[in-house]
Amino acid sequence: TDKVHQTPTAILKGPEDKVNLTCSHTDPNYYMILWYQQSAQNTALKLIGYVRYTSPTVEDSFKGRFDVSGDATTNKMAYLHFPKVTEAEDSAVYFCAASEAQCFTIPSLLYKNPL
């Protein structure tokens, strides 16, 4: 059975319209909900943002245009909002996914020994 549900399943909006999408899941071990965009111009999945536990994050390239909120712990729900459709790339397919909460450590500076 499907464990991840997204609503609405289809939506048609015009320029300047606001959009609200909802994602929910039923897996008790997943504490992260992610939102992706796949546009006709670029078929690669682009991460818009995610909710890890109760902390939302929006990727830099989507900040100011999209908002992510929700609670991936208790309610197992996340929301994707964009206040108004402004760019051609906003006309796209949007996916949500649930995952175990991951913790990533990325070194900001790598040291090389000079030869």
C-alpha positions in Angstrom: 0.0 0.0 0.0 1.1 3.6 -0.5 2.6 5.1 2.6 3.1 8.7 1.2 0.1 10.8 0.0 0.2 14.1 -1.7 -2.8 16.4 -2.2 -4.1 17.8 -4.4 -3.0 15.1 -6.9 -3.5 17.6 -9.7 -3.9 21.3 -9.8 -4.2 24.1 -12.4 -3.3 27.6 -11.5 -2.7 30.8 -13.4 -0.1 33.6 -13.0 -0.2 35.3 -9.6 -2.3 32.4 -8.1 -1.1 31.0 -4.8 -0.5 27.2 -4.4 -0.6 25.0 -1.3 0.4 21.3 -1.5 0.2 18.8 1.4 2.2 15.7 1.9 1.5 13.1 4.6 2.9 9.6 5.3 2.3 6.7 7.7 5.7 5.3 8.3 6.5 5.6 12.0 10.3 5.5 11.4 10.4 8.4 9.0 11.0 11.9 10.4 11.8 13.8 7.2 9.6 15.0 4.4 11.1 16.4 1.2 9.7 18.4 -1.6 11.0 18.2 -5.2 10.3 20.0 -8.5 10.5 18.5 -12.0 10.0 21.1 -14.7 9.4 20.6 -18.4 12.5 22.7 -19.1 14.7 20.6 -16.8 13.6 17.1 -16.1 16.0 16.5 -13.3 14.5 16.5 -9.8 15.4 19.6 -7.9 15.2 19.6 -4.1 13.0 22.6 -3.0 13.2 21.9 0.7 12.3 19.6 3.5 11.0 19.3 7.0 13.4 17.4 9.3 11.5 16.6 12.5 9.9 20.0 13.0 12.6 22.2 11.3 11.8 23.4 7.8 14.6 24.2 5.3 14.3 25.8 1.8 17.1 25.4 -0.6 18.8 28.7 -1.6 17.7 28.6 -5.2 14.0 28.5 -4.0 14.2 30.9 -1.1 11.8 33.8 -1.4 9.5 31.9 -3.9 8.6 28.8 -1.9 7.9 28.1 1.7 8.0 24.7 3.5 6.4 24.0 6.8 5.0 21.1 8.8 5.7 18.5 11.5 7.4 15.3 10.4 7.4 13.8 13.9 3.8 13.8 15.4 1.5 14.8 12.5 3.8 13.3 9.7 2.7 16.1 7.4 4.5 18.8 5.5 3.3 21.7 3.3 4.7 23.4 0.3 3.4 26.9 -0.3 4.2 29.4 -3.1 2.5 32.7 -2.7 2.1 33.2 -6.4 3.1 31.5 -9.6 5.7 33.8 -11.1 8.1 31.9 -13.3 7.6 29.5 -16.2 9.5 26.9 -14.3 6.8 27.0 -11.6 4.7 25.1 -14.0 6.0 21.7 -13.1 5.4 18.4 -11.4 5.9 18.4 -7.6 6.9 15.4 -5.6 7.1 14.7 -2.0 8.9 11.9 -0.3 9.4 10.6 3.2 12.7 9.5 4.6 14.5 8.6 7.8 16.0 11.8 9.2 19.5 12.0 8.0 22.3 14.1 9.5 24.9 15.3 7.0 28.3 16.8 7.9 30.0 18.7 5.1 33.4 20.1 5.8 33.5 23.7 4.8 37.3 23.8 4.4 39.6 21.0 3.3 43.2 21.3 4.2 45.9 20.2 1.7 49.5 19.7 2.8 51.8 21.8 0.5 54.4 19.7 -1.3 
